[in-house]
Amino acid sequence: MTAFADTLRLVRLAAVTLGGRRWGLVPLVPLLWPLLQILRLLVGWETEAYQPADAQNGLIGAPLAILAIGLGVRIIASEVERRTLEVGYTVPGGIRRLFLAKLAAATGMLVVAELLLAAVAFVFLTDVPPLALYGALQAALFYLVVGMAWAALFRSEVTGALASAATLFLNALITGFGEEQVRFSAFWNEAALSTAAREDLLAWSVQNRIGFALAIVAVAALGFARAERREKMLA
């Protein structure tokens, strides 16, 4: 129990490091996006009602991925820019323990933000298929570790954010900004392929979900490996 309590305390401190003293308000920031969509419908800027297929990416996934990048670039690069990284190497259990705590804190914020986005979308805009929650979280976690890895490579939050934004934009170009569903996209949305054969859709979804689960682990490992190169990071 003591070890568990210590872990929770470390994760809470990591959340403070990522989001500041008012880190609990961070999951509220993405709510600006669905509120904007509600306003567009009310004033007539948007004439077509949202459909359940729009929930995963258009209403939940996109703002969640942007928040994920903002949190991801701070996991490692913030320690470099504040010149506290060398202290991190003295943490019992190694510096990876510190970054894992930050990753856990960021993931927790993303989960809370996703639940809030889904609730607002369900109440005011459209039905939210259960699988949409996993799809949106998958994209967010991928861009969380992408932001972390890019920022660790460049040792800069700003440069890491720009590289992550470029990666996100490339993903958008490949998928025609959501018009096409590509299996190697983090934003794969099976709900948008209602006309596909059920067997094909299941096979494509399994390939995408397993592939990106492995990709998230691999990119996170690369980011941690970069951070553990003490001479490079402190140069």
N, C-alpha and C positions, 0 to 999 in steps of 0.2 A: 504493500500500500504506500509506503514511503517513497519508493522509486516511482510509482505511478503519479503520486502527488508532485514529486519533483519534476516529472516530465510535463505535467499540466502547467506548472508554474513557468517552466522554460518556454512552453508554447505561448503562454499569455504574454510573457516578456518579449518574445519574438513578434507577436502581433503588435505590441506597442512600438517596436522598432520599425515595423513595416508601415503602420498607419498612423503613428503618433498617439498622443494621449487619448484622443477621441477615435480610436481605431474602430470602435463599435459602430460608428456612423458610416464607415467605408462601404458596407454592403448596400447602403441606401442610395449611393451615387448613381448606379445604373438605372434606378427607377425613373430618372429624367427621360429616358428613351421611350418607355411605354406611355408615359404621361404626355410626351410630345405627340405620339401617334393618336392618342385619345383626342388631343386638341385639334389635330388635323382633320379627324372625322367630324368633330363638332362644328368646325368653321367651314367645312366643305372642301378643304384642300385635297382630301382623299375621299373619293366617292365610292370605292369598292370596299365592302366589309372584309375583315381579315378572316382567313380560313384556318382550320386546324393545322394544315400543312405549313402555314406561315409561322407557327408558334416557335418551333425549334430554333431556327436561325434568325428570322426577321424580327422576332419580338424578344427572344431570350438569349440566343447564342451570340449575336453580334455585340451587344453591350457588355456581355459577360466576358467575351474574349478581350475586349479593350481593357476592362478592369484587370484581367489576368496579366496582360502585358505590363500594365502599370505596377502591379505587385511583383511580378517576376523579375523585372530589372533591378528591383531593390534588394533582392535576397542576398546576392553576393556583392554587387557593385557598390551598394551603399556603404559596406564595410571598407571598401577601398577608398572611396571618396572622403569618408570621415576619418580615414587613417586609423581605424580601429581593427583592421584585419590582423595585424601582428598579435594583438591581444587575443583574438579568436583562436589562434594556433595553440594557445595555452589552455584552452577549455578541456576539462577532463573528458576523455572519450574521443578527442580529436575535433577538428573544425567541422567535419561532416555532420557531427551531432547538432551543432549550431544551425547549419544550413537546413538540415532535416526538420528542425523545429520551426524554422521560418517557412519552409515549404508546407508543413502541416498547418501553420497558422493561416497562410494564404489560401490553402485549400478550404479550410473552414469558412473563411470570409466568402469565398466563391460559392460554396454550397448555400450559405444563408442568402446571399444576393440572388442566386438562382431561384430559391423558394419564393422570395419576395416578388421577383419578376414573373414567375409562373402564376402566383396568386393574383397579381394585378391583371395579367393577360387573361386569365380564366374569368375573372369577375367582370371585366369591362370590354374585352375584345373578342375572344374566341375560345373554344375548347382547347385544352392542352393535352395531347396524347401522352400517356406515361413514358413511352420510349423517347419522346422529345426531350425529357429531362436528362436522360443519359446522354443523348446526342449533343445537347448543348454543353453539358459538363465535360464531355470528352474534348470538344474543341477548346474549351476554356483551359483545361489542364494541359493540353498540348501547347498552347500559346503561353501558358505560365512558365513551363520549363524552357520553351524557346526563348522567351524574354530573359530568363535567368542565364541561359547558356551564352546568348549573344552579349549580354552585359558583362559576363565574366570574361569572355574572350577579349573584349575591347576595354575592360576595366572602367567602364563608364555607363551610367544610367541613361544618359541622353543618347549616346551612340547605340547602345543596346536597344533602346526604344525605337530608334529610327530603323535599325536593321529588322526588328520584329515587325514594325509596321510595313516594311517592304515585303517581308515574308507573307504577312496577312493580305497585302494587296495582290501579290502573285497568286495566292490561293483564290482570291476573288476573281482574278482574270481567267484562271483555269476553269472555274465553274460558271463563267459568264455572269458574275455577281448574283449567284443564286439561281440562275435560270436553268442550269444543267447540274445533274447529280453525277459526280465523279467518285469512283470508289476510293481513290487515294487522296481524297479531300478530308480534312478534319471536320468539315461541316456536312458530311454525308447525312442525308435526310431521307429515310425510306418512305416517310409519309407523303413525299412529293412524287412518288413513283407508283401511284395507285393502279396504273394500267399494266404494270409489269407482271409477269408470271410469278406466282407465289413462291415457287421453288427457287427461281432465279433471284428474287428479292431477298430471300432468306440467306442464300449463299453469299450474295454481295455484302449483306449486312454483317455476316459473321467475319468475312474477310476484312472488312473495314474496321470493325470493333477490335478484333484481335490484333490486327496490324498496328493500329494506333495505340493500343495498350502497350505493345512492345516498343513502339516509337517513343512514347512518353518516358518509359523507363530508360531507354537508351540515351535520349537527349539529356535527361536529368543526370545520368551517370557521367556523360561527357562534361556537363557543367561542373559537377563536383570534382572530377578529375582535374579540370583546369584550375579550380580554386585551390586544390591541394598542392599545386606546384608553387611552393612558397617563394622561390627565387624569382619566378616570372611575375607573380602577383605583387611582390613588394619592390620590384625593380623600378 
